[in-house]
């Protein structure tokens, strides 16, 4: 789990830690389940404001002058390590970045906005990355699903 924060403030330092970036990329390539929120999404991308990041996602992010802010009632659009397709969640967005995919990964979430339907984030067989900060106590099955997937990968039993 890679949580939120302000990676744009520390992009140079995060980029400079090449051993950590490589370790995260290896972990993702191994099929380990990864979930990332907001700053975590940016860290998993190829770059943030031109600084190399982990390269797990075929996406580049950049700072903008526009603040995206608001509460969301979203639905998972495909299966991921975090959620089964159709899972409904509550969360919020708070960012001044845009993350532009180079390829067409499946979006993580969808919701209705005032100007029409929206999709956001990235999912894959072992990755769920999104700007959406989730209300974990409102959907306790999400962290449990992530832990179970990690445990089954390591052949542990979690009840």
C-alpha positions in Angstrom: 0.0 0.0 0.0 1.4 3.3 -1.1 -0.6 6.2 0.5 -1.2 9.8 -0.3 0.9 12.8 0.4 2.6 15.5 -1.6 5.1 13.8 -4.0 5.5 16.9 -6.1 7.3 18.5 -3.1 9.7 15.6 -3.0 9.8 14.5 -6.6 13.6 15.0 -6.9 14.3 13.1 -3.7 12.0 10.2 -4.6 13.5 10.1 -8.1 17.1 10.1 -6.6 16.4 6.9 -4.6 16.9 4.7 -7.7 17.3 1.5 -5.5 13.8 2.0 -4.0 12.2 2.8 -7.3 13.8 -0.4 -8.8 12.6 -2.4 -5.8 9.0 -1.2 -6.2 9.1 -1.9 -10.0 10.5 -5.5 -9.3 7.8 -6.0 -6.7 5.1 -5.0 -9.2 6.6 -7.2 -11.9 6.6 -10.2 -9.6 2.8 -10.0 -9.4 2.6 -8.8 -5.8 -0.6 -6.9 -5.1 -0.1 -3.1 -5.0 -2.6 -0.5 -4.0 -1.7 3.2 -4.4 -3.7 6.4 -3.6 -3.0 9.8 -5.0 0.7 10.3 -4.4 1.2 6.6 -4.6 -0.4 6.7 -8.1 2.1 9.4 -9.1 5.0 7.4 -7.6 4.1 4.3 -9.6 4.0 6.2 -12.9 6.9 6.7 -15.3 7.6 10.3 -14.3 6.4 13.3 -12.3 7.3 16.7 -13.7 10.1 15.0 -15.8 11.6 13.2 -12.8 11.8 9.4 -13.2 9.5 7.5 -10.9 9.0 3.7 -10.5 7.7 3.0 -14.1 5.1 0.5 -13.0 2.3 2.4 -14.8 2.7 3.6 -18.4 1.7 7.1 -17.4 3.4 10.5 -16.8 2.2 13.1 -14.3 2.7 16.8 -14.1 1.7 19.6 -11.8 -1.1 21.9 -13.0 -2.5 25.2 -11.6 -5.9 23.5 -11.2 -7.1 22.0 -7.9 -9.2 18.9 -8.2 -11.2 18.6 -5.0 -14.3 16.8 -4.0 -16.0 13.9 -2.4 -16.9 10.9 -4.7 -19.2 8.0 -4.6 -17.5 5.6 -7.0 -17.8 2.1 -8.3 -15.0 -0.2 -9.3 -15.0 -0.7 -13.0 -12.9 -3.9 -13.1 -11.4 -6.4 -10.7 -8.2 -5.4 -9.0 -6.2 -6.4 -5.9 -8.3 -3.9 -4.0 -11.8 -4.2 -5.3 -14.1 -6.5 -7.2 -15.9 -5.0 -10.2 -19.1 -3.3 -9.0 -17.8 -2.5 -5.5 -19.1 0.9 -4.3 -16.9 3.2 -2.3 -16.7 6.7 -0.8 -13.6 8.8 -0.9 -12.2 12.2 -1.9 -9.9 13.7 -4.4 -7.4 16.4 -3.6 -4.6 17.1 -6.1 -3.1 19.6 -8.5 -1.7 17.0 -10.9 -2.7 15.3 -14.1 -1.7 11.8 -14.8 -1.7 11.0 -18.5 -1.6 7.3 -19.5 0.6 6.4 -22.5 -1.3 3.1 -22.9 -4.9 2.2 -22.3 -5.0 0.6 -18.8 -8.4 -0.2 -17.4 -9.7 2.6 -15.2 -10.1 1.9 -11.5 -13.3 3.9 -10.7 -16.2 5.5 -12.3 -18.8 8.0 -11.0 -21.4 10.5 -12.1 -20.2 14.1 -12.2 -22.3 17.2 -12.8 -21.0 17.3 -16.4 -21.4 13.5 -17.1 -19.7 10.2 -16.3 -16.1 10.2 -15.1 -13.5 7.4 -15.0 -10.2 7.6 -13.1 -7.2 5.6 -12.0 -5.5 2.4 -13.3 -6.0 -1.3 -12.6 -4.2 -4.4 -13.7 -3.9 -8.0 -12.5 -1.8 -6.9 -9.5 -2.1 -3.1 -9.4 -4.8 -0.7 -8.3 -3.7 3.0 -8.5 -6.0 6.0 -8.2 -6.3 9.6 -7.1 -9.2 8.6 -4.9 -8.5 8.6 -1.2 -10.8 5.9 0.1 -12.9 5.9 3.3 -11.5 2.5 4.5 -13.9 2.0 7.4 -16.8 2.5 4.9 -15.6 -0.5 2.9 -13.6 -2.9 5.2 -13.6 -5.6 2.6 -11.1 -3.6 0.5 -8.1 -3.8 2.9 -9.1 -7.4 3.7 -9.0 -8.3 0.0 -5.6 -6.7 -0.4 -4.2 -8.5 2.7 -5.7 -11.8 1.6 -4.1 -11.5 -1.8 -0.7 -10.7 -0.4 -1.1 -13.6 2.1 -2.1 -16.1 -0.5 0.9 -15.0 -2.6 3.1 -15.8 0.4 1.0 -18.9 1.3 -0.2 -17.5 4.6 -3.7 -18.0 6.1 -5.7 -14.9 7.0 -9.2 -15.4 8.3 
